[in-house]
Amino acid sequence: MCKCVYCNSDNITVSDIISYALTGAKLRKRFVCDEHNRFTNDNFESIAISNLDFFRSALGLKERKGDAIRYKANLTIDGITVPNVAVSGRKSIYEDKKRLFPVEHDGKKVIIGNVDKLKQKKGVNVKDIKILDTKDVVVSINFSIDNLFASEEMLRTVAKITYEWYCYSNGINYFIPEKYQDIVDCILMKRPVTDFVEIVVDGNLDYALKDICYLGSHGFFEYTDINGYKYVIYNFWGIIYYKVRICKANDPNENLYNYYNLFLYEIDGEKRKTVFGTCGKSEFVSMQAQQAVKQFHKVFASKLEGLVKTTIMSLAKTKELVDALRKDFIIYKQPPYDFARLVDYENNERIVIIRLLSFLLEHEKDYNYGKSFNENMKELHDIDDTLVVPVEENKEYLRELLELHKSNKLTDFIKRGISYFDKIYSMEINQ
């Protein structure tokens, strides 16, 4: 029987060890009481997650009920900037028929919004309404890497996740004060979080795992260091490694060769375990979080840019994107044949999935139904890891799709692509 791993209460509930808001891989266990579930969420976890909303949206994550994630952004439309607007992707911008935004432009007060909505507004002269060019709406956000990854809220969230993961992976079903009082006090805001959570700045670890911890994934492994403490290394979204002190170990680790079990929880819901090794005594160089993000700001910024510009493909992710395309395709086949909506207003993931369907059609004769979708993608693309598609390659392809649309060939192409993927998906899940 489980008790709360924070206080040994019998009044326990299910804890999302890694919040559903941060991963596609559910990792849950009934071993936290209602009080401490609420405490961690209300005091820091929900705040840390909200800071990541834009990047959560870029990863294709959803809210608990399946709704799109909303985040604050600045919109520039035909040279006019509308600041601090709550959006949930480009579709929410183009199809927004309710909101009006008063802004100042060239020293004048203007109102931006849907034309029909503007006509209904009291005091607006229809003759003064100007139609803006919306084909190149620019969406930008303001964020701080320090706030994302080194804030107290984020560090305590990391401490909570790693402690609960440690308990989960080691079969610990109740609170053991003599071992875990310090880390629990840290999570419950009774001890400074900086005494327990640091950021790893060990280039050897980053190099060893860069092809294993994919963008959007979560990776964990535990180890005992040379000073006799048990730590968990937590790779967050393939971007940053946190080092969390869990408890005192029985003996220091003086081994020169060490092997670690690395547990991975992927954005598409997959869970897997692998093994990697290191030479030298078990010690991973780390530093205070704020110091680390300041010193290695460009490294983390580059990884964040890669996360936003890259779509990670798998069978589950592809199925999700094809189903979304299918819905808009049904509408596209009816007049006025809305091309903008079909390509989801140039949304990166929509262009990626149409490109992938085109690729599958081109290699239909080469597809091996005896192998998995992921294996076929690696072989057909001649790559060793998960298929990733950079944003920059999509702009030219979008022009090709527009030409197919103008020549009335796009409907048949999309229909064949969806049909062929449905065949691949059906055969794989029924194997």
C-alpha positions as CSV (number, residue, x, y, z in Angstrom):
1,M,0.0,0.0,0.0
2,C,1.3,3.4,-0.9
3,K,1.4,6.5,1.3
4,C,2.4,10.1,0.4
5,V,6.1,10.3,-0.4
6,Y,6.1,13.8,1.2
7,C,4.4,13.1,4.5
8,N,3.1,9.5,4.8
9,S,-0.5,10.6,4.6
10,D,-3.0,7.8,3.6
11,N,-5.1,10.4,1.7
12,I,-3.3,9.9,-1.5
13,T,-4.2,10.7,-5.1
14,V,-2.6,10.3,-8.5
15,S,0.4,12.5,-9.3
16,D,1.6,13.4,-12.8
17,I,5.3,12.8,-12.1
18,I,6.1,14.7,-15.3
19,S,3.2,17.1,-15.7
20,Y,0.9,16.2,-18.7
21,A,1.6,19.8,-19.8
22,L,5.3,19.1,-20.5
23,T,5.2,15.6,-22.2
24,G,3.3,13.3,-24.4
25,A,4.4,10.3,-22.3
26,K,2.2,9.9,-19.3
27,L,4.1,9.0,-16.1
28,R,1.7,8.8,-13.2
29,K,1.5,7.1,-9.8
30,R,-0.8,7.2,-6.8
31,F,1.6,8.2,-4.1
32,V,1.1,11.9,-3.3
33,C,-1.6,13.3,-1.0
34,D,-4.1,15.9,-2.1
35,E,-2.5,18.6,0.0
36,H,1.0,18.3,-1.4
37,N,-0.3,17.8,-5.0
38,R,-2.0,21.1,-4.7
39,F,0.9,22.7,-2.9
40,T,3.5,21.9,-5.6
41,N,1.1,22.9,-8.4
42,D,-0.1,26.2,-6.9
43,N,3.2,27.4,-5.6
44,F,5.5,26.8,-8.5
45,E,4.7,24.1,-11.0
46,S,1.8,25.9,-12.8
47,I,4.0,29.1,-12.9
48,A,7.0,27.3,-14.4
49,I,4.7,25.7,-17.0
50,S,3.0,28.9,-18.0
51,N,6.4,30.5,-18.7
52,L,6.9,27.7,-21.2
53,D,3.6,28.0,-23.0
54,F,5.0,29.2,-26.4
55,F,7.5,26.4,-26.5
56,R,4.9,23.9,-25.4
57,S,2.7,25.0,-28.3
58,A,5.6,24.7,-30.7
59,L,6.1,21.1,-29.6
60,G,2.5,20.4,-30.4
61,L,1.5,19.7,-26.8
62,K,-2.1,20.4,-25.7
63,E,-4.0,21.4,-22.6
64,R,-5.5,18.6,-20.5
65,K,-8.9,18.7,-22.3
66,G,-7.2,18.7,-25.7
67,D,-7.4,22.4,-26.3
68,A,-4.6,24.4,-28.1
69,I,-2.2,26.1,-25.8
70,R,-2.6,29.9,-25.6
71,Y,0.4,32.2,-25.1
72,K,1.1,35.9,-25.2
73,A,2.7,37.2,-28.4
74,N,3.3,40.4,-30.3
75,L,1.7,40.5,-33.8
76,T,2.9,42.6,-36.7
77,I,0.3,43.0,-39.4
78,D,1.1,45.1,-42.5
79,G,3.6,47.1,-40.5
80,I,1.3,47.6,-37.5
81,T,2.3,46.0,-34.2
82,V,-0.3,44.7,-31.8
83,P,1.4,43.9,-28.5
84,N,0.7,41.2,-25.9
85,V,-2.1,39.2,-27.7
86,A,-3.3,35.8,-26.4
87,V,-3.0,33.4,-29.4
88,S,-2.9,29.7,-29.9
89,G,-1.1,29.4,-33.3
90,R,-1.6,31.1,-36.6
91,K,-5.1,29.8,-37.2
92,S,-6.3,31.6,-34.0
93,I,-5.0,34.9,-35.6
94,Y,-6.5,34.5,-39.0
95,E,-9.9,33.2,-37.8
96,D,-10.3,35.6,-34.9
97,K,-13.7,37.3,-35.6
98,K,-14.5,38.6,-32.1
99,R,-11.6,40.6,-30.8
100,L,-10.7,44.2,-31.6
101,F,-7.3,45.6,-30.6
102,P,-6.8,49.4,-30.1
103,V,-3.2,50.3,-30.8
104,E,-1.1,53.4,-31.7
105,H,0.5,53.6,-35.2
106,D,2.3,56.6,-36.6
107,G,1.1,58.7,-33.7
108,K,-2.6,57.8,-34.4
109,K,-5.0,55.6,-32.5
110,V,-6.3,52.8,-34.7
111,I,-8.3,49.6,-34.1
112,I,-7.2,46.3,-35.6
113,G,-9.7,43.4,-36.1
114,N,-12.2,41.6,-38.3
115,V,-13.9,43.9,-40.8
116,D,-17.5,42.8,-39.9
117,K,-16.7,43.3,-36.2
118,L,-15.4,46.8,-36.9
119,K,-18.5,47.7,-38.8
120,Q,-20.6,46.9,-35.8
121,K,-18.5,49.0,-33.4
122,K,-20.1,52.3,-32.4
123,G,-18.4,55.4,-33.8
124,V,-16.5,53.6,-36.6
125,N,-17.0,55.1,-40.1
126,V,-17.1,52.3,-42.7
127,K,-15.2,54.7,-45.1
128,D,-12.3,54.8,-42.7
129,I,-11.8,51.0,-42.6
130,K,-8.6,50.0,-44.4
131,I,-8.0,46.4,-45.5
132,L,-4.6,45.2,-44.2
133,D,-2.3,42.7,-46.0
134,T,-2.3,39.7,-43.8
135,K,-0.3,37.2,-45.8
136,D,2.8,37.8,-43.8
137,V,1.7,38.2,-40.2
138,V,4.8,38.1,-37.9
139,V,4.4,36.5,-34.5
140,S,7.1,37.3,-31.9
141,I,7.4,36.7,-28.2
142,N,9.5,38.1,-25.4
143,F,11.1,35.7,-23.0
144,S,14.1,35.3,-20.7
145,I,16.2,32.1,-20.7
146,D,16.9,32.8,-17.0
147,N,13.2,32.9,-16.3
148,L,12.5,29.7,-18.3
149,F,15.2,27.5,-16.9
150,A,16.7,29.1,-13.8
151,S,13.8,30.7,-12.0
152,E,12.9,29.5,-8.5
153,E,9.6,28.1,-9.8
154,M,11.4,26.1,-12.5
155,L,14.1,24.7,-10.2
156,R,11.5,23.6,-7.6
157,T,9.5,22.0,-10.4
158,V,12.6,20.1,-11.4
159,A,13.2,19.0,-7.8
160,K,9.6,17.8,-7.6
161,I,9.8,15.9,-10.9
162,T,13.1,14.2,-10.1
163,Y,12.3,13.2,-6.5
164,E,9.0,11.7,-7.6
165,W,10.7,10.0,-10.6
166,Y,13.4,8.6,-8.2
167,C,10.6,7.2,-5.9
168,Y,8.8,5.8,-8.9
169,S,11.8,4.1,-10.5
170,N,13.0,2.7,-7.2
171,G,9.7,1.4,-5.9
172,I,9.6,3.8,-3.0
173,N,5.9,4.0,-1.9
174,Y,6.1,6.1,1.3
175,F,8.2,8.9,2.9
176,I,11.4,8.0,4.6
177,P,12.4,11.0,6.7
178,E,15.9,9.8,7.6
179,K,16.8,9.6,3.9
180,Y,14.6,12.2,2.0
181,Q,13.8,14.9,4.5
182,D,16.2,17.4,2.9
183,I,15.0,17.1,-0.7
184,V,11.3,17.1,0.5
185,D,12.0,20.3,2.5
186,C,13.5,21.8,-0.6
187,I,10.4,20.9,-2.7
188,L,8.1,22.2,0.1
189,M,10.0,25.5,0.1
190,K,11.6,25.1,3.5
191,R,15.2,24.9,2.1
192,P,16.9,26.9,-0.6
193,V,16.4,25.2,-4.0
194,T,19.9,26.3,-5.1
195,D,21.4,23.9,-2.5
196,F,19.8,20.9,-4.4
197,V,19.4,21.8,-8.1
198,E,22.1,22.9,-10.4
199,I,22.6,22.9,-14.2
200,V,25.2,20.5,-15.7
201,V,27.8,22.2,-17.8
202,D,29.7,19.0,-18.6
203,G,30.4,18.9,-22.3
204,N,31.2,15.2,-22.2
205,L,27.7,14.4,-21.0
206,D,26.1,16.6,-23.6
207,Y,28.2,15.0,-26.4
208,A,27.4,11.4,-25.1
209,L,23.6,12.0,-25.1
210,K,23.0,14.5,-27.8
211,D,21.8,11.8,-30.3
212,I,19.8,10.0,-27.6
213,C,17.9,12.8,-25.8
214,Y,15.8,14.3,-28.6
215,L,14.2,17.7,-28.7
216,G,11.0,17.6,-26.7
217,S,12.0,14.4,-24.7
218,H,12.7,13.9,-21.0
219,G,15.6,11.8,-19.9
220,F,16.6,10.6,-16.4
221,F,19.4,8.6,-14.9
222,E,20.6,8.3,-11.3
223,Y,24.1,7.9,-9.9
224,T,26.2,8.0,-6.8
225,D,29.0,10.5,-6.9
226,I,32.5,10.5,-5.4
227,N,31.3,12.4,-2.4
228,G,28.7,9.8,-1.5
229,Y,25.5,11.5,-2.6
230,K,22.8,10.1,-4.8
231,Y,21.9,12.4,-7.7
232,V,19.4,12.3,-10.6
233,I,20.4,13.9,-13.9
234,Y,17.3,15.2,-15.6
235,N,17.5,16.2,-19.3
236,F,14.6,18.6,-20.0
237,W,13.3,18.7,-23.6
238,G,16.8,17.8,-25.0
239,I,17.9,21.3,-24.1
240,I,19.3,21.4,-20.6
241,Y,20.6,19.0,-18.0
242,Y,19.7,19.5,-14.4
243,K,21.6,17.8,-11.5
244,V,19.4,17.2,-8.4
245,R,20.8,15.9,-5.1
246,I,18.4,13.3,-3.7
247,C,20.0,11.9,-0.6
248,K,23.1,10.6,1.1
249,A,24.4,7.3,-0.2
250,N,25.9,4.5,1.8
251,D,29.3,4.7,0.1
252,P,31.0,7.1,-2.4
253,N,31.5,5.9,-6.0
254,E,35.2,5.5,-6.7
255,N,34.8,3.4,-9.9
256,L,36.6,4.6,-13.0
257,Y,34.1,3.0,-15.5
258,N,30.4,3.5,-14.9
259,Y,27.3,2.4,-16.8
260,Y,24.0,4.2,-16.4
261,N,20.4,3.2,-17.2
262,L,18.9,6.2,-19.1
263,F,15.1,6.4,-19.0
264,L,13.5,8.4,-21.9
265,Y,10.0,9.8,-22.1
266,E,9.3,11.0,-25.7
267,I,7.1,13.8,-27.0
268,D,5.0,11.2,-28.9
269,G,4.3,9.2,-25.8
270,E,6.9,6.5,-26.3
271,K,8.8,5.3,-23.2
272,R,12.1,3.5,-23.5
273,K,15.3,2.6,-21.6
274,T,18.9,2.6,-22.9
275,V,22.4,2.3,-21.4
276,F,25.4,4.5,-21.7
277,G,28.8,4.6,-20.1
278,T,31.5,7.0,-19.0
279,C,35.1,6.8,-18.2
280,G,36.5,8.4,-15.1
281,K,35.1,8.8,-11.6
282,S,31.4,9.4,-11.4
283,E,31.1,13.1,-11.3
284,F,29.3,15.5,-13.6
285,V,30.4,19.2,-13.6
286,S,27.6,21.6,-12.7
287,M,27.1,25.1,-11.5
288,Q,24.4,27.4,-10.0
289,A,21.5,27.7,-12.5
290,Q,21.5,31.4,-12.9
291,Q,25.3,31.4,-13.5
292,A,25.0,28.6,-16.0
293,V,22.3,30.2,-18.1
294,K,24.3,33.5,-18.1
295,Q,27.6,31.8,-19.1
296,F,26.0,29.4,-21.6
297,H,23.2,31.7,-22.8
298,K,24.0,31.2,-26.6
299,V,24.1,27.4,-26.2
300,F,20.6,27.3,-24.7
301,A,19.2,29.9,-27.0
302,S,20.4,27.9,-30.0
303,K,18.8,24.7,-28.7
304,L,15.5,26.6,-28.1
305,E,15.6,27.9,-31.6
306,G,16.1,24.3,-32.9
307,L,13.1,23.2,-30.8
308,V,10.9,25.9,-32.3
309,K,12.1,25.3,-35.9
310,T,12.0,21.5,-35.8
311,T,9.1,19.0,-36.0
312,I,9.9,15.6,-34.7
313,M,8.1,12.9,-36.6
314,S,7.0,9.4,-35.4
315,L,4.0,7.2,-36.3
316,A,1.9,8.7,-33.5
317,K,2.8,12.3,-34.3
318,T,2.3,11.7,-38.0
319,K,-1.2,10.2,-37.3
320,E,-2.1,13.3,-35.2
321,L,-1.1,15.7,-38.0
322,V,-2.7,13.6,-40.8
323,D,-6.0,13.6,-38.8
324,A,-5.9,17.4,-38.4
325,L,-5.1,17.8,-42.2
326,R,-8.0,15.4,-43.0
327,K,-10.5,17.7,-41.2
328,D,-9.4,20.8,-43.1
329,F,-9.2,18.9,-46.4
330,I,-12.9,18.1,-46.1
331,I,-13.6,21.8,-45.9
332,Y,-11.1,22.6,-48.7
333,K,-12.9,20.4,-51.2
334,Q,-15.9,22.7,-51.0
335,P,-16.1,26.2,-52.6
336,P,-14.4,28.6,-52.1
337,Y,-11.5,26.0,-51.9
338,D,-9.7,27.8,-49.1
339,F,-6.0,27.2,-49.7
340,A,-4.9,29.3,-46.7
341,R,-7.0,27.1,-44.3
342,L,-5.8,23.9,-46.0
343,V,-2.2,24.8,-45.2
344,D,-3.3,26.0,-41.8
345,Y,-2.2,29.5,-42.6
346,E,1.4,28.4,-43.3
347,N,1.7,26.6,-40.0
348,N,5.0,24.7,-40.0
349,E,3.6,21.4,-38.9
350,R,1.0,21.4,-41.7
351,I,3.6,22.0,-44.4
352,V,5.7,19.3,-42.8
353,I,3.0,16.7,-42.9
354,I,2.0,17.4,-46.5
355,R,5.7,17.1,-47.5
356,L,5.9,13.8,-45.7
357,L,2.8,12.5,-47.5
358,S,4.4,13.5,-50.8
359,F,7.6,11.7,-49.8
360,L,5.7,8.5,-48.9
361,L,3.9,8.6,-52.3
362,E,7.2,9.0,-54.1
363,H,8.7,6.0,-52.2
364,E,5.7,3.8,-52.3
365,K,7.5,1.0,-54.0
366,D,10.4,1.2,-51.5
367,Y,8.3,1.0,-48.3
368,N,8.9,-2.2,-46.4
369,Y,5.7,-3.2,-44.5
370,G,7.7,-5.8,-42.6
371,K,9.4,-2.9,-40.7
372,S,8.1,-0.1,-38.5
373,F,7.2,3.3,-39.7
374,N,10.2,4.8,-37.8
375,E,12.6,2.2,-39.4
376,N,11.2,3.0,-42.8
377,M,11.7,6.7,-42.3
378,K,15.3,6.2,-41.3
379,E,16.1,4.0,-44.2
380,L,14.2,6.0,-46.8
381,H,15.8,9.3,-45.6
382,D,19.2,7.6,-44.9
383,I,19.4,8.8,-41.4
384,D,20.4,7.2,-38.1
385,D,18.0,9.0,-35.7
386,T,14.5,10.4,-35.5
387,L,13.4,12.3,-38.6
388,V,13.5,16.1,-38.2
389,V,12.4,18.6,-40.8
390,P,13.8,22.2,-40.6
391,V,11.4,25.1,-41.1
392,E,13.6,26.7,-43.7
393,E,12.9,23.9,-46.2
394,N,9.1,24.5,-46.1
395,K,8.9,27.9,-47.8
396,E,9.8,26.7,-51.3
397,Y,7.5,23.7,-50.9
398,L,4.6,26.0,-50.0
399,R,5.0,27.7,-53.4
400,E,4.8,24.3,-55.1
401,L,1.6,23.5,-53.3
402,L,0.1,26.9,-54.3
403,E,0.8,26.0,-58.0
404,L,-0.9,22.7,-57.5
405,H,-3.9,24.5,-56.0
406,K,-4.1,26.9,-58.9
407,S,-3.9,24.1,-61.5
408,N,-6.7,22.1,-59.6
409,K,-4.3,19.2,-58.9
410,L,-3.9,19.6,-55.2
411,T,-7.2,17.8,-54.2
412,D,-6.2,14.6,-55.8
413,F,-2.6,14.8,-54.4
414,I,-3.8,15.3,-50.8
415,K,-6.4,12.6,-51.2
416,R,-3.9,10.0,-52.4
417,G,-1.4,11.0,-49.7
418,I,-3.9,10.6,-46.8
419,S,-5.2,7.3,-48.2
420,Y,-1.7,5.9,-48.5
421,F,-0.8,6.9,-44.9
422,D,-4.0,5.3,-43.7
423,K,-2.9,2.1,-45.3
424,I,0.6,2.3,-43.6
425,Y,-0.9,3.1,-40.2
426,S,-3.5,0.3,-40.4
427,M,-1.0,-2.3,-41.4
428,E,1.4,-1.3,-38.6
429,I,-1.0,-1.2,-35.7
430,N,-2.6,-4.5,-36.8
431,Q,0.8,-6.4,-37.0
